[in-house]
Amino acid sequence: MVDVSTLQPLLVGALALAILVKSAQTAVGALIRLAKHYDVPDVVVGVTIVAVGTSLPEIGSHVIASLGIVSGALDYTVTSATVLGGNMGSSVTQQLLLFGIFLVGYGRYRPRQVFLTSTFVPMVLASVLVLAVAFDGTISRVDGLVLLAAYVAHTYYAVTHRERGGVPPEPESKRVGRDALIALLGLVGVVVGSYVVLETVEIIVARLRLGGSMVGLVTIGLASALPELSTVFEGLRRRAPDIAVGTLVGSNIVNPLLAIGLGGAISTYQVPEAVVVWDLPVKILAGVVVLGWVWTLGKGSLGRREGFYMVVAYFAFVSGRLLLFAAQ
């Protein structure tokens, strides 16, 4: 049973998570409206504002965590574990649970070959790269810069080859000053929410038997996937698979490369064993299995059955993580 002294930081952390996620969604909406006002091409909006915006909770958490580590305000080991666990949790939630929910709701989905080779394969390779740099138990500043360079290279390729994901429907901004202020306040909310969440996680980790990465996985990981969940529902409502799948896969490139890369370049991270031997291998295996299925037995498509298996695989992932690595 959770005592009163632990319940208070749990409630504060839950409120901070809500502020973090809502602030990110608000900022993204305002930035898209501003981009449309200034006639920014959809391809640029898709691979910058949309892709980065839906990952703002993860990016904000990493930046604030790393600044806290450098300043000494946050514990190096616990904070590293928390944001890395949150990053992995968010990515696996999107890759398995949300993609599975989309397929169950949408039915037969046939991804374009160019989408698989230019976006889905890079998503898998991004996880492989993170595993390679994290295999020794640390992410150094050089490792962080390598991840950032990979992200810049992918973004450049996406823009020059006109690879666009779905852009959520937002009207053109009619009041530029107001929307600019809304975007700024949303970003401030991301920063404040991230800091409060990390502070409360330190308290919770000290009082419970769960480790920092496990707490991050079930708190930051789940909450920060909410923007993508809303995009999935929008894609289902409009019968527009590119909006849902493009956002999910794009976010799974931004999370490991940009978010972890920024954090690693600022402060370095100590990587929990669970991230190396469980989280990243599951992510990579899931991506390879989906690709293999589409290119062979699935005959180029995915359906409700495959979506159901993805949902089951997500809960198997979380259960295995809790049973094997709860203390990390």
C-alpha positions in Angstrom: 0.0 0.0 0.0 1.3 3.5 -0.9 1.6 5.7 2.2 0.7 9.4 2.3 4.3 10.6 2.0 4.6 8.8 -1.3 1.1 9.6 -2.5 1.8 13.4 -2.6 4.7 13.2 -5.0 2.8 10.7 -7.1 -0.1 13.2 -7.5 2.3 16.1 -8.2 4.1 14.0 -10.8 0.8 13.0 -12.5 -0.2 16.7 -12.7 3.2 17.7 -14.1 2.9 14.9 -16.7 -0.5 16.2 -17.7 0.9 19.7 -18.0 3.9 18.4 -20.0 1.8 16.5 -22.5 -0.9 19.2 -22.9 1.7 21.9 -23.3 3.4 20.0 -26.1 0.2 19.5 -28.0 -0.7 23.2 -27.6 2.7 24.3 -28.8 2.6 22.0 -31.9 -0.9 23.2 -32.9 0.2 26.8 -32.7 3.4 26.2 -34.6 1.6 24.4 -37.4 -0.9 27.3 -37.7 2.1 29.7 -38.0 3.8 27.5 -40.6 0.7 27.5 -42.7 0.4 31.3 -42.4 3.9 31.7 -43.8 3.3 29.1 -46.5 6.0 26.7 -45.2 5.9 23.6 -47.4 4.1 20.6 -45.9 7.2 18.4 -46.3 9.2 20.8 -44.1 6.3 21.0 -41.6 6.0 17.2 -41.5 9.6 16.4 -40.8 10.3 19.3 -38.4 7.3 20.7 -36.5 5.2 17.5 -36.6 7.9 15.0 -36.1 9.7 17.0 -33.4 6.6 18.4 -31.9 5.0 15.1 -31.1 8.3 14.1 -29.4 8.5 17.4 -27.3 7.7 15.6 -24.0 10.7 13.2 -24.6 13.0 16.0 -25.9 12.1 18.3 -23.1 12.6 15.6 -20.5 16.1 14.8 -21.9 17.2 18.4 -22.1 16.0 19.3 -18.6 17.4 16.1 -17.2 20.8 16.7 -18.7 21.0 20.3 -17.5 20.0 19.1 -14.1 22.8 16.5 -14.1 25.4 19.0 -15.2 24.3 21.5 -12.6 24.2 18.9 -9.9 20.5 19.5 -9.2 19.5 16.0 -10.3 21.1 12.6 -9.5 23.1 11.3 -12.4 22.2 7.6 -12.1 18.5 7.9 -11.3 17.9 10.7 -13.8 19.8 8.9 -16.6 17.7 5.8 -15.9 14.5 7.7 -15.8 14.8 9.6 -19.1 16.2 6.6 -21.0 13.5 4.4 -19.6 10.9 7.0 -20.5 12.3 7.2 -24.0 12.2 3.5 -24.5 8.8 3.2 -23.0 7.4 5.9 -25.3 9.0 4.4 -28.4 7.8 0.8 -27.7 4.3 2.1 -26.8 4.1 3.8 -30.2 5.8 1.0 -32.2 3.7 -1.8 -30.7 0.7 -0.6 -28.8 -0.4 2.4 -30.8 0.5 0.9 -34.2 -1.4 -2.2 -33.1 -4.5 -0.1 -32.1 -4.4 1.6 -35.4 -4.3 -1.6 -37.4 -7.2 -3.1 -35.3 -9.3 0.0 -35.9 -8.3 0.6 -39.6 -8.1 -3.0 -40.9 -6.0 -3.9 -43.9 -3.1 -1.4 -44.4 -0.7 -1.6 -47.3 2.4 0.6 -46.7 4.0 2.1 -49.7 7.4 0.5 -50.6 9.1 3.9 -50.5 7.8 4.5 -47.0 9.2 1.2 -45.8 12.7 1.8 -47.2 13.0 5.6 -46.5 11.2 5.8 -43.1 10.5 2.4 -41.5 14.0 1.0 -42.1 15.7 4.1 -40.7 13.5 3.7 -37.6 15.0 0.2 -37.0 18.5 1.5 -37.8 18.1 4.3 -35.3 17.5 1.8 -32.6 20.5 -0.3 -33.8 22.7 2.8 -33.6 21.5 3.6 -30.0 22.3 0.0 -29.0 25.7 0.3 -30.5 26.7 3.5 -28.6 25.0 2.4 -25.4 26.4 -1.2 -25.3 29.3 -0.2 -23.0 26.8 1.1 -20.4 27.3 4.8 -21.1 26.3 7.4 -23.7 29.2 9.8 -23.9 29.1 13.3 -25.4 30.7 11.9 -28.6 27.9 9.3 -28.7 25.3 12.0 -28.4 26.9 13.9 -31.2 26.9 10.8 -33.4 23.1 10.3 -32.7 22.5 14.0 -33.5 24.5 13.7 -36.8 22.4 10.7 -37.8 19.2 12.7 -37.1 20.4 15.7 -39.2 21.3 13.3 -42.0 17.9 11.6 -42.0 16.1 14.9 -41.9 18.1 16.3 -44.8 17.3 13.1 -46.8 13.6 13.4 -45.9 13.3 17.0 -47.0 15.4 16.7 -50.2 13.5 13.5 -51.3 10.1 15.0 -50.4 9.3 12.3 -47.9 6.4 13.7 -45.9 4.2 12.3 -43.2 0.7 13.4 -42.6 0.3 16.9 -41.3 -2.5 17.2 -38.7 -5.3 19.5 -39.8 -4.9 23.0 -38.4 -6.2 26.2 -39.8 -3.9 28.9 -41.0 -3.1 31.4 -38.2 -5.2 34.5 -38.3 -3.6 36.1 -35.3 0.2 35.5 -35.6 1.1 37.3 -32.3 -1.4 35.3 -30.3 -0.3 31.9 -31.8 3.4 32.8 -31.3 2.7 33.5 -27.6 0.7 30.3 -27.3 3.7 28.3 -28.8 6.1 30.0 -26.4 3.9 29.3 -23.4 3.5 25.7 -24.5 7.3 25.3 -24.7 7.6 26.9 -21.2 5.0 24.3 -20.0 7.1 21.5 -21.4 10.2 22.8 -19.6 8.4 23.2 -16.2 6.5 20.0 -16.5 9.7 18.0 -17.4 11.6 19.4 -14.4 8.8 18.7 -11.9 8.3 15.2 -13.3 12.1 14.4 -12.9 12.2 15.9 -9.4 9.2 13.8 -8.3 10.5 10.6 -9.9 13.7 10.9 -7.8 11.5 11.0 -4.6 9.4 8.1 -5.8 12.4 6.0 -6.7 13.9 6.6 -3.2 10.7 5.4 -1.5 9.6 2.5 -3.8 11.4 -0.6 -4.9 11.1 0.3 -8.6 14.2 1.5 -10.4 14.4 4.8 -12.2 14.2 3.3 -15.7 11.1 1.3 -14.8 9.4 4.4 -13.3 10.3 6.4 -16.4 8.9 3.7 -18.7 5.5 3.5 -17.0 5.2 7.3 -16.4 7.0 9.4 -18.9 6.9 6.6 -21.5 3.2 6.2 -21.5 2.3 9.9 -21.0 4.6 11.2 -23.7 3.0 8.8 -26.2 -0.4 10.5 -25.7 0.1 13.1 -28.6 0.7 10.2 -30.9 -2.4 8.4 -29.6 -4.5 11.4 -30.5 -3.0 11.4 -34.0 -3.8 7.7 -34.4 -7.5 8.4 -33.5 -7.5 11.3 -36.0 -6.1 9.1 -38.7 -8.8 6.5 -38.0 -11.5 9.1 -38.0 -10.4 10.5 -41.4 -9.4 7.1 -42.8 -6.0 8.6 -43.4 -3.3 6.1 -42.5 -0.4 8.4 -43.5 -1.2 10.7 -40.6 -1.2 7.9 -38.0 1.6 5.7 -39.3 3.9 8.5 -40.5 3.7 10.2 -37.1 4.3 7.0 -35.1 7.3 5.9 -37.2 8.7 9.5 -37.4 8.5 9.9 -33.7 10.4 6.6 -33.3 13.3 8.2 -35.3 13.2 11.5 -33.4 13.1 9.9 -29.9 16.3 7.8 -30.1 18.3 10.1 -32.3 17.4 13.7 -31.4 16.2 13.3 -27.8 18.9 10.9 -26.5 21.5 12.6 -28.7 20.8 16.0 -27.2 20.8 14.7 -23.7 24.0 12.7 -24.2 25.8 15.6 -25.8 24.9 17.8 -22.8 25.6 15.6 -19.8 26.4 12.0 -20.8 24.2 9.2 -19.5 24.7 6.0 -17.5 22.7 3.3 -19.3 20.8 0.8 -17.2 21.4 -2.9 -18.3 17.7 -3.3 -19.0 17.9 -0.8 -21.8 20.7 -2.7 -23.5 19.5 -6.3 -23.0 15.7 -5.8 -23.1 14.3 -2.5 -24.4 16.4 -1.9 -27.5 16.5 -5.6 -28.6 12.7 -5.8 -28.3 12.3 -2.6 -30.4 14.7 -3.9 -33.0 13.2 -7.3 -33.2 9.7 -5.9 -33.4 10.7 -3.7 -36.4 12.5 -6.5 -38.2 9.5 -8.8 -37.7 7.1 -6.3 -39.1 9.4 -5.7 -42.1 9.9 -9.4 -42.7 6.1 -10.0 -42.5 5.2 -7.3 -44.9 7.9 -8.3 -47.4 7.1 -12.1 -47.2 4.0 -13.7 -45.6 2.0 -10.5 -45.4 2.3 -9.9 -49.1 2.9 -6.2 -48.7 0.2 -5.5 -46.1 -0.7 -5.6 -42.4 -4.2 -6.3 -41.0 -6.2 -6.6 -37.8 -4.6 -9.9 -36.8 -1.1 -8.4 -36.9 -2.4 -5.4 -35.0 -3.7 -7.7 -32.3 -0.4 -9.5 -32.0 1.4 -6.1 -31.6 -0.9 -5.1 -28.7 -0.2 -8.5 -27.1 3.5 -8.1 -27.7 3.5 -4.7 -26.0 2.0 -6.1 -22.8 4.4 -9.0 -22.9 7.2 -6.4 -23.2 6.0 -4.5 -20.1 5.4 -7.7 -18.1 8.9 -9.0 -18.9 10.5 -5.7 -18.1 8.7 -5.6 -14.7 9.5 -9.2 -13.8 13.2 -9.1 -14.9 14.3 -5.5 -14.4 11.9 -3.9 -11.9 14.8 -2.6 -9.7 16.6 -0.8 -12.6 
